Amino acid sequence: MCKPSRLTNTASSTAATLTPIVPSIVTLVASAAPAPDMINVHYLPMPTAVGQRRIERVIIAEQTDELEQSERLLEQTDKLKKLAKKKNKLLKKAAKVVKKFDKQLRKTKQTLELIS
């Protein structure tokens, strides 16, 4: 460890040392930080083997999510088709019953007119 020594604290010396440093830091920061959309991919470091495996897992997970979503949509469309088919069948059956009822109603009206 160093022995403690007294620091000189004069305002003129600290102001003189700070002013030249600030513009150089600003120019370094401005030149070192390119815009995020201007980053060249070729200058980025290559991922390690572990990082590459993680990237592949993420890609595979995204692809399986897309497949699962498309499978869910297919299942939903199949269910909707089945429901539409059942509904259509029930409507046809109901129309047939109404037709039979009308026919029976006409026959009963005819028989009642003949009787009276």
Short mmCIF file of the C-alpha atoms (twelve columns), coordinates in Angstrom:
data_MODEL
# 
_entry.id   MODEL 
# 
loop_
_atom_site.group_PDB 
_atom_site.id 
_atom_site.type_symbol 
_atom_site.label_atom_id 
_atom_site.label_alt_id 
_atom_site.label_comp_id 
_atom_site.label_asym_id 
_atom_site.label_seq_id 
_atom_site.Cartn_x 
_atom_site.Cartn_y 
_atom_site.Cartn_z 
_atom_site.pdbx_PDB_model_num 
ATOM 1   C CA . MET A 1   0.000    0.000   0.000   1 
ATOM 2   C CA . CYS A 2   1.000    3.529   -0.551  1 
ATOM 3   C CA . LYS A 3   1.643    5.963   2.182   1 
ATOM 4   C CA . PRO A 4   -1.029   8.605   2.449   1 
ATOM 5   C CA . SER A 5   -0.051   11.880  0.908   1 
ATOM 6   C CA . ARG A 6   -1.707   15.240  0.806   1 
ATOM 7   C CA . LEU A 7   -3.676   16.091  -2.304  1 
ATOM 8   C CA . THR A 8   -3.382   19.569  -3.676  1 
ATOM 9   C CA . ASN A 9   -6.791   21.008  -4.306  1 
ATOM 10  C CA . THR A 10  -6.516   24.189  -6.293  1 
ATOM 11  C CA . ALA A 11  -9.397   25.258  -8.486  1 
ATOM 12  C CA . SER A 12  -7.238   26.513  -11.332 1 
ATOM 13  C CA . SER A 13  -5.271   23.294  -11.660 1 
ATOM 14  C CA . THR A 14  -8.397   21.082  -11.689 1 
ATOM 15  C CA . ALA A 15  -10.183  23.359  -14.165 1 
ATOM 16  C CA . ALA A 16  -7.165   23.350  -16.456 1 
ATOM 17  C CA . THR A 17  -6.909   19.565  -16.411 1 
ATOM 18  C CA . LEU A 18  -10.627  18.963  -16.945 1 
ATOM 19  C CA . THR A 19  -11.279  21.229  -19.911 1 
ATOM 20  C CA . PRO A 20  -8.925   19.570  -22.425 1 
ATOM 21  C CA . ILE A 21  -10.061  16.068  -21.491 1 
ATOM 22  C CA . VAL A 22  -13.794  16.643  -21.974 1 
ATOM 23  C CA . PRO A 23  -13.722  17.412  -25.743 1 
ATOM 24  C CA . SER A 24  -11.461  14.470  -26.458 1 
ATOM 25  C CA . ILE A 25  -13.794  12.135  -24.572 1 
ATOM 26  C CA . VAL A 26  -16.780  13.476  -26.472 1 
ATOM 27  C CA . THR A 27  -15.070  12.939  -29.807 1 
ATOM 28  C CA . LEU A 28  -14.021  9.420   -28.823 1 
ATOM 29  C CA . VAL A 29  -17.521  8.523   -27.680 1 
ATOM 30  C CA . ALA A 30  -19.101  10.041  -30.781 1 
ATOM 31  C CA . SER A 31  -16.764  8.194   -33.124 1 
ATOM 32  C CA . ALA A 32  -16.792  4.888   -31.230 1 
ATOM 33  C CA . ALA A 33  -20.578  4.484   -30.946 1 
ATOM 34  C CA . PRO A 34  -22.124  4.022   -34.408 1 
ATOM 35  C CA . ALA A 35  -25.864  4.160   -34.869 1 
ATOM 36  C CA . PRO A 36  -27.577  0.846   -33.983 1 
ATOM 37  C CA . ASP A 37  -28.899  0.380   -37.522 1 
ATOM 38  C CA . MET A 38  -25.411  0.882   -38.999 1 
ATOM 39  C CA . ILE A 39  -23.680  -1.994  -37.162 1 
ATOM 40  C CA . ASN A 40  -21.894  -4.298  -39.575 1 
ATOM 41  C CA . VAL A 41  -22.484  -7.952  -38.778 1 
ATOM 42  C CA . HIS A 42  -19.058  -8.970  -40.078 1 
ATOM 43  C CA . TYR A 43  -17.319  -7.082  -37.273 1 
ATOM 44  C CA . LEU A 44  -19.273  -8.834  -34.528 1 
ATOM 45  C CA . PRO A 45  -17.559  -11.763 -32.808 1 
ATOM 46  C CA . MET A 46  -18.653  -15.254 -33.811 1 
ATOM 47  C CA . PRO A 47  -20.736  -17.056 -31.175 1 
ATOM 48  C CA . THR A 48  -19.122  -19.821 -29.205 1 
ATOM 49  C CA . ALA A 49  -20.261  -23.424 -29.544 1 
ATOM 50  C CA . VAL A 50  -22.505  -23.070 -26.502 1 
ATOM 51  C CA . GLY A 51  -23.921  -19.810 -27.831 1 
ATOM 52  C CA . GLN A 52  -24.501  -21.379 -31.241 1 
ATOM 53  C CA . ARG A 53  -26.402  -24.280 -29.630 1 
ATOM 54  C CA . ARG A 54  -28.564  -21.820 -27.730 1 
ATOM 55  C CA . ILE A 55  -29.310  -19.922 -30.920 1 
ATOM 56  C CA . GLU A 56  -30.244  -23.180 -32.650 1 
ATOM 57  C CA . ARG A 57  -32.521  -24.127 -29.743 1 
ATOM 58  C CA . VAL A 58  -34.270  -20.774 -29.956 1 
ATOM 59  C CA . ILE A 59  -34.746  -21.185 -33.700 1 
ATOM 60  C CA . ILE A 60  -36.087  -24.723 -33.242 1 
ATOM 61  C CA . ALA A 61  -38.420  -23.559 -30.464 1 
ATOM 62  C CA . GLU A 62  -39.746  -20.756 -32.673 1 
ATOM 63  C CA . GLN A 63  -40.316  -23.186 -35.537 1 
ATOM 64  C CA . THR A 64  -42.158  -25.647 -33.285 1 
ATOM 65  C CA . ASP A 65  -44.307  -22.800 -31.961 1 
ATOM 66  C CA . GLU A 66  -45.234  -21.895 -35.532 1 
ATOM 67  C CA . LEU A 67  -46.030  -25.558 -36.288 1 
ATOM 68  C CA . GLU A 68  -48.107  -25.891 -33.135 1 
ATOM 69  C CA . GLN A 69  -50.039  -22.746 -34.019 1 
ATOM 70  C CA . SER A 70  -50.730  -24.032 -37.528 1 
ATOM 71  C CA . GLU A 71  -51.744  -27.434 -36.098 1 
ATOM 72  C CA . ARG A 72  -54.094  -25.691 -33.657 1 
ATOM 73  C CA . LEU A 73  -55.622  -23.737 -36.503 1 
ATOM 74  C CA . LEU A 74  -56.127  -26.938 -38.492 1 
ATOM 75  C CA . GLU A 75  -57.733  -28.625 -35.501 1 
ATOM 76  C CA . GLN A 76  -60.015  -25.639 -34.970 1 
ATOM 77  C CA . THR A 77  -61.042  -25.574 -38.628 1 
ATOM 78  C CA . ASP A 78  -61.734  -29.322 -38.511 1 
ATOM 79  C CA . LYS A 79  -63.910  -28.860 -35.425 1 
ATOM 80  C CA . LEU A 80  -65.729  -25.949 -37.038 1 
ATOM 81  C CA . LYS A 81  -66.339  -27.990 -40.190 1 
ATOM 82  C CA . LYS A 82  -67.775  -30.848 -38.114 1 
ATOM 83  C CA . LEU A 83  -70.007  -28.460 -36.191 1 
ATOM 84  C CA . ALA A 84  -71.205  -26.833 -39.429 1 
ATOM 85  C CA . LYS A 85  -71.980  -30.262 -40.876 1 
ATOM 86  C CA . LYS A 86  -73.966  -31.257 -37.760 1 
ATOM 87  C CA . LYS A 87  -75.847  -27.958 -37.820 1 
ATOM 88  C CA . ASN A 88  -76.692  -28.392 -41.503 1 
ATOM 89  C CA . LYS A 89  -77.907  -31.938 -40.846 1 
ATOM 90  C CA . LEU A 90  -80.097  -30.782 -37.953 1 
ATOM 91  C CA . LEU A 91  -81.533  -27.954 -40.081 1 
ATOM 92  C CA . LYS A 92  -82.418  -30.413 -42.845 1 
ATOM 93  C CA . LYS A 93  -84.037  -32.710 -40.310 1 
ATOM 94  C CA . ALA A 94  -86.028  -29.811 -38.820 1 
ATOM 95  C CA . ALA A 95  -87.157  -28.707 -42.306 1 
ATOM 96  C CA . LYS A 96  -88.331  -32.260 -43.022 1 
ATOM 97  C CA . VAL A 97  -90.307  -32.333 -39.760 1 
ATOM 98  C CA . VAL A 98  -91.921  -28.957 -40.565 1 
ATOM 99  C CA . LYS A 99  -92.827  -30.219 -44.031 1 
ATOM 100 C CA . LYS A 100 -94.454  -33.343 -42.550 1 
ATOM 101 C CA . PHE A 101 -96.331  -31.209 -40.026 1 
ATOM 102 C CA . ASP A 102 -97.667  -28.919 -42.785 1 
ATOM 103 C CA . LYS A 103 -98.750  -31.948 -44.813 1 
ATOM 104 C CA . GLN A 104 -100.588 -33.426 -41.828 1 
ATOM 105 C CA . LEU A 105 -102.178 -30.037 -41.092 1 
ATOM 106 C CA . ARG A 106 -103.485 -29.758 -44.678 1 
ATOM 107 C CA . LYS A 107 -104.893 -33.292 -44.515 1 
ATOM 108 C CA . THR A 108 -106.660 -32.604 -41.241 1 
ATOM 109 C CA . LYS A 109 -108.110 -29.363 -42.606 1 
ATOM 110 C CA . GLN A 110 -109.395 -31.238 -45.673 1 
ATOM 111 C CA . THR A 111 -110.982 -33.934 -43.531 1 
ATOM 112 C CA . LEU A 112 -112.564 -31.332 -41.284 1 
ATOM 113 C CA . GLU A 113 -114.030 -29.467 -44.290 1 
ATOM 114 C CA . LEU A 114 -115.465 -32.681 -45.650 1 
ATOM 115 C CA . ILE A 115 -117.039 -33.539 -42.306 1 
ATOM 116 C CA . SER A 116 -118.620 -30.154 -41.713 1 
# 
